[in-house]
């Protein structure tokens, strides 16, 4: 019992994708970060989706030592980005608390941004990732074929350094992304009853390419589904995937933590 208790205390997880700048956290952000630390989530990557969101992500990372930022313009917001926004995002990418570029990608589910504009911004993020050496974070919703085309084209300039966030695509797309050198990150959806196909993908991803995230305040895992998600609950997702893979939670946490540290160059 003493050994198990010690393991719980020393286990570390990293939430590789959260949106701590969202209004849902405006009244208790410090408590949310403290809850995560108490649950063993020692680091959080908070994600920019617009210029303003990217600035906020950096400010939050400056405030909380265990939080790091990603900067970018989400495909659903690319249509309303101002002419100078991208130039400022490029400058923010050099900030010391910024560990990734994005989130970027393609979304055919929501009709907010013409696909041509999304593709242009996706290429911009991929190029910025190459120039800064910081990994890119991909959002992909009902646009797998389109995203694969752009990723393969980008891979022509070198092995890709990025992650498919909140992965929910096909097994075939998973294989292509792995072949291109990318990592796959799984969120609360993998815990849902309807997600058997996704669980099968999560069970077979190479150990050095798998990450976990919350995408909070969205996609709360079972047993907290339909509630406001928060980084502490990444443990529920990790528990489900560890069981699928036939390893202990402690072993899976150590592996995903090492993967996140390597991908995002975290201390």
C-alpha positions as CSV (number, residue, x, y, z in Angstrom):
1,X,0.0,0.0,0.0
2,X,2.8,2.4,0.8
3,X,4.4,1.7,-2.7
4,X,1.0,2.3,-4.4
5,X,0.5,5.6,-2.5
6,X,3.9,6.8,-3.4
7,X,3.3,5.9,-7.1
8,X,0.1,8.1,-7.0
9,X,2.0,11.0,-5.5
10,X,4.9,10.8,-8.0
11,X,2.9,10.1,-11.1
12,X,3.0,12.9,-13.7
13,X,0.7,13.7,-16.6
14,X,0.9,16.5,-19.1
15,X,-2.3,17.9,-20.6
16,X,-1.0,18.7,-24.1
17,X,-4.1,20.7,-25.2
18,X,-6.3,23.0,-23.2
19,X,-7.9,26.4,-23.7
20,X,-7.3,28.1,-20.4
21,X,-8.1,31.5,-21.9
22,X,-11.7,30.6,-22.5
23,X,-14.4,32.5,-20.6
24,X,-15.3,29.2,-18.9
25,X,-12.2,29.6,-16.8
26,X,-12.3,33.3,-16.2
27,X,-13.6,33.1,-12.7
28,X,-11.5,30.2,-11.3
29,X,-8.4,29.7,-13.5
30,X,-6.0,29.6,-10.6
31,X,-8.1,26.9,-8.9
32,X,-8.3,24.9,-12.1
33,X,-4.5,24.9,-12.5
34,X,-4.1,24.0,-8.8
35,X,-6.6,21.1,-9.2
36,X,-4.5,19.8,-12.1
37,X,-1.3,19.9,-10.1
38,X,-3.1,18.1,-7.2
39,X,-4.1,15.4,-9.7
40,X,-0.6,14.9,-10.9
41,X,-0.9,17.0,-14.1
42,X,2.3,18.9,-13.7
43,X,2.2,20.8,-17.0
44,X,-0.4,22.1,-19.4
45,X,-0.1,23.5,-22.9
46,X,-2.8,26.2,-23.4
47,X,-3.6,26.8,-27.0
48,X,-4.1,30.0,-29.0
49,X,-6.9,30.2,-31.6
50,X,-6.8,33.9,-32.6
51,X,-4.2,36.6,-32.2
52,X,-6.0,37.8,-29.0
53,X,-6.2,34.2,-27.7
54,X,-2.5,33.6,-28.5
55,X,-1.6,36.7,-26.5
56,X,-3.8,35.5,-23.6
57,X,-2.2,32.1,-23.7
58,X,1.2,33.6,-23.3
59,X,0.0,35.8,-20.4
60,X,-1.4,32.7,-18.7
61,X,1.8,30.8,-19.2
62,X,3.7,33.7,-17.7
63,X,1.4,33.6,-14.7
64,X,1.6,29.9,-14.0
65,X,5.0,28.1,-14.0
66,X,3.5,24.8,-15.1
67,X,1.7,26.2,-18.1
68,X,3.1,26.7,-21.6
69,X,1.6,28.3,-24.7
70,X,0.9,27.6,-28.3
71,X,0.1,30.4,-30.7
72,X,-1.8,30.4,-33.9
73,X,-5.1,31.1,-35.8
74,X,-7.7,28.3,-35.7
75,X,-9.1,27.4,-39.2
76,X,-12.6,28.5,-38.0
77,X,-11.3,32.0,-37.2
78,X,-9.0,32.5,-40.2
79,X,-11.7,34.3,-42.2
80,X,-12.0,37.0,-39.7
81,X,-8.3,37.5,-39.0
82,X,-7.1,41.0,-39.7
83,X,-4.3,41.6,-42.3
84,X,-1.6,42.1,-39.6
85,X,-2.7,39.3,-37.3
86,X,-0.5,36.7,-38.8
87,X,2.6,38.9,-38.7
88,X,2.0,39.4,-35.0
89,X,1.5,35.6,-34.4
90,X,4.8,35.0,-36.1
91,X,6.5,37.4,-33.6
92,X,4.7,35.8,-30.7
93,X,6.0,32.4,-31.8
94,X,9.5,33.5,-30.6
95,X,8.3,34.1,-27.0
96,X,10.1,31.9,-24.5
97,X,6.9,30.5,-23.1
98,X,5.7,29.4,-26.5
99,X,6.3,25.7,-27.2
100,X,4.2,25.1,-30.3
101,X,2.4,26.6,-33.3
102,X,-1.3,26.3,-33.7
103,X,-3.8,25.2,-33.5
104,X,-4.1,25.1,-37.2
105,X,-5.6,22.6,-39.7
106,X,-8.8,22.2,-41.6
107,X,-12.5,22.0,-40.6
108,X,-15.3,21.1,-43.1
109,X,-17.9,20.6,-40.3
110,X,-18.4,24.2,-39.5
111,X,-18.9,26.6,-42.5
112,X,-17.0,29.5,-40.9
113,X,-14.1,29.9,-43.2
114,X,-13.8,29.0,-47.0
115,X,-11.5,26.0,-47.4
116,X,-9.1,27.9,-49.5
117,X,-8.4,30.3,-46.7
118,X,-8.0,27.4,-44.2
119,X,-5.5,25.8,-46.5
120,X,-3.5,29.0,-46.8
121,X,-3.3,29.4,-43.1
122,X,-2.5,25.7,-42.6
123,X,0.5,26.2,-44.9
124,X,1.5,29.3,-43.0
125,X,1.6,27.4,-39.7
126,X,3.5,24.5,-41.2
127,X,6.1,26.9,-42.5
128,X,6.3,28.8,-39.2
129,X,6.9,25.5,-37.5
130,X,9.8,24.7,-39.8
131,X,11.3,28.1,-39.3
132,X,11.0,28.2,-35.5
133,X,11.7,24.5,-34.9
134,X,8.5,24.3,-32.7
135,X,6.0,21.6,-33.4
136,X,2.6,22.3,-35.0
137,X,-0.8,21.3,-33.6
138,X,-3.4,20.1,-36.1
139,X,-7.2,20.4,-35.8
140,X,-9.0,18.2,-38.3
141,X,-12.7,17.8,-38.5
142,X,-14.3,16.0,-41.5
143,X,-11.4,17.0,-43.6
144,X,-9.0,14.1,-43.4
145,X,-8.3,13.7,-47.1
146,X,-7.6,17.4,-47.5
147,X,-5.3,17.5,-44.4
148,X,-3.4,14.5,-45.6
149,X,-2.7,16.1,-48.9
150,X,-1.2,19.2,-47.2
151,X,0.7,17.2,-44.7
152,X,2.3,15.0,-47.4
153,X,3.3,18.0,-49.3
154,X,4.9,19.6,-46.2
155,X,6.7,16.3,-45.5
156,X,8.4,16.7,-48.9
157,X,10.5,19.4,-47.1
158,X,11.4,17.1,-44.2
159,X,10.0,14.9,-41.5
160,X,7.0,16.5,-39.9
161,X,7.2,17.7,-36.3
162,X,3.7,17.9,-35.1
163,X,0.7,16.4,-33.5
164,X,-2.9,15.5,-34.6
165,X,-4.8,16.9,-31.6
166,X,-7.9,15.3,-30.2
167,X,-7.5,12.5,-32.8
168,X,-10.8,11.1,-33.9
169,X,-10.1,10.1,-37.5
170,X,-9.8,6.8,-39.3
171,X,-7.2,4.1,-38.7
172,X,-5.9,4.7,-42.2
173,X,-5.3,8.4,-41.4
174,X,-3.6,7.4,-38.2
175,X,-1.2,5.2,-40.2
176,X,-0.4,8.0,-42.6
177,X,0.3,10.5,-39.9
178,X,2.6,8.1,-38.1
179,X,4.4,7.4,-41.4
180,X,4.9,11.1,-41.8
181,X,6.5,11.3,-38.4
182,X,3.7,12.8,-36.4
183,X,2.3,12.1,-33.0
184,X,-1.4,11.5,-32.1
185,X,-3.1,13.0,-29.1
186,X,-6.3,11.5,-27.6
187,X,-9.0,13.5,-25.6
188,X,-12.1,12.6,-23.7
189,X,-13.9,11.2,-26.8
190,X,-11.9,7.9,-26.4
191,X,-13.9,7.3,-23.2
192,X,-17.3,7.6,-24.8
193,X,-19.4,4.4,-25.3
194,X,-19.8,5.1,-29.0
195,X,-16.0,5.4,-29.6
196,X,-15.0,1.8,-30.0
197,X,-13.2,2.3,-33.3
198,X,-11.2,5.2,-31.8
199,X,-10.3,3.0,-28.8
200,X,-8.9,0.4,-31.2
201,X,-6.7,3.1,-32.8
202,X,-5.5,4.3,-29.4
203,X,-4.7,0.8,-28.3
204,X,-2.1,0.2,-31.1
205,X,-0.4,3.6,-31.5
206,X,3.4,3.2,-31.0
207,X,4.3,4.0,-27.4
208,X,6.6,6.8,-28.4
209,X,3.9,8.6,-30.5
210,X,0.9,8.9,-28.2
211,X,-0.2,11.9,-26.1
212,X,-3.2,12.7,-23.9
213,X,-5.1,16.0,-23.6
214,X,-8.4,17.4,-22.4
215,X,-9.2,20.1,-25.0
216,X,-10.8,21.7,-22.0
217,X,-13.3,23.2,-21.4
218,X,-14.7,20.9,-24.1
219,X,-14.9,17.1,-24.4
220,X,-15.1,16.1,-20.8
221,X,-14.3,12.4,-20.4
222,X,-16.5,9.8,-18.6
223,X,-17.4,10.0,-15.7
224,X,-17.7,13.8,-16.1
225,X,-19.2,14.0,-19.6
226,X,-21.4,17.1,-20.2
227,X,-19.6,19.0,-17.5
228,X,-17.0,21.8,-18.0
229,X,-13.8,19.9,-18.7
230,X,-10.6,20.8,-17.0
231,X,-6.9,19.6,-17.1
232,X,-7.1,17.5,-14.0
233,X,-9.5,15.2,-15.8
234,X,-6.9,14.1,-18.4
235,X,-6.3,11.3,-15.9
236,X,-9.6,9.7,-16.8
237,X,-8.6,9.6,-20.4
238,X,-5.2,8.2,-19.5
239,X,-6.7,5.5,-17.4
240,X,-8.9,4.2,-20.2
241,X,-6.1,4.2,-22.7
242,X,-3.7,2.5,-20.3
243,X,-6.2,-0.3,-19.8
244,X,-6.7,-0.7,-23.5
245,X,-2.9,-1.0,-24.0
246,X,-2.5,-3.5,-21.1
247,X,-0.2,-1.3,-19.0
248,X,-0.5,0.4,-15.7
249,X,-1.6,4.0,-15.4
250,X,1.8,4.9,-13.9
251,X,3.6,3.3,-16.9
252,X,1.3,5.0,-19.4
253,X,1.6,8.4,-17.6
254,X,5.4,8.1,-17.7
255,X,5.4,7.3,-21.4
256,X,3.1,10.1,-22.4
257,X,4.9,12.6,-20.2
258,X,8.2,11.7,-21.8
259,X,6.6,12.0,-25.3
260,X,5.2,15.4,-24.5
261,X,8.5,16.6,-23.0
262,X,10.3,15.5,-26.2
263,X,7.8,16.9,-28.7
264,X,7.3,20.3,-27.0
265,X,10.9,20.6,-25.6
266,X,9.5,20.9,-22.1
267,X,11.8,21.0,-19.1
